């Protein structure tokens, strides 16, 4: 057994430089390769996460602005609707006032025309009465007047 154990010892002793070399190589690789790669990867992750966070923040801000815009648009629409309703009410009131003035003017003109018509009717009645009396007097005079001679209209002496 000594020979096997001696061989193992010799193998262990011979493997020490290889183990040291591997350890030194790991330290060198860690400092020259793995740490810089980890640093770059970390920075990339931070940049990516930061960009994502900024994008999410911008999306939130744009959604908030969009909601503000929608609210402002709704308020403007309501104001326009209210203004239109007020204008419509004013126009209807003005139209109603104009109609009332026109009605009053028409009623005044009708009364005036009725008064004129009544006075003209009275004047026409009076004139008809006068003319009828004159005609009646003429007719009566013709009927009751002596008949003129029929011999050619000559006067006999």
Secondary structure, DSSP 8 states (H G I E B T S, - for coil): -HHHHHHHHHHHHHHHHHHHHHHHHHHHHIIIIIHHHHHHHHHHHHHHHHHHHHHHHHHHHHHHHHHHHHHHHHHHHHHHHHHHHHHHHHHHHHHHHHHHHHHHHHHHHHHHHHHHHHHHHHHHHHHHHHHHHHHHHHHHHHHHS----SSTT----
